[in-house]
Amino acid sequence: MINMNANDACKHLIEKIQSALNLHAPEKVIIIPAKNIINEKWMTKGLLKSSQQCERLYKKAIKLHKTS
């Protein structure tokens, strides 16, 4: 192992780093709900939160009687 050329040493180092990463920080699949994705550049996190609150209130209002 001491008599490696530069390419073999680099490959060995990369393999060691990848095995350590896989052991301590495995890759995970994370699904982000569509309602939390910002599609427009002008849509900030604050506007997204306000929009979601407005949508929840609208759904509540639809369920109420017209006289309330």
Secondary structure as GFF3:
##gff-version 3
##sequence-region A 1 68
A	DSSP	alpha_helix	6	24	.	.	.	ID=ss1
A	DSSP	three_ten_helix	34	36	.	.	.	ID=ss2
A	DSSP	alpha_helix	45	63	.	.	.	ID=ss3
###
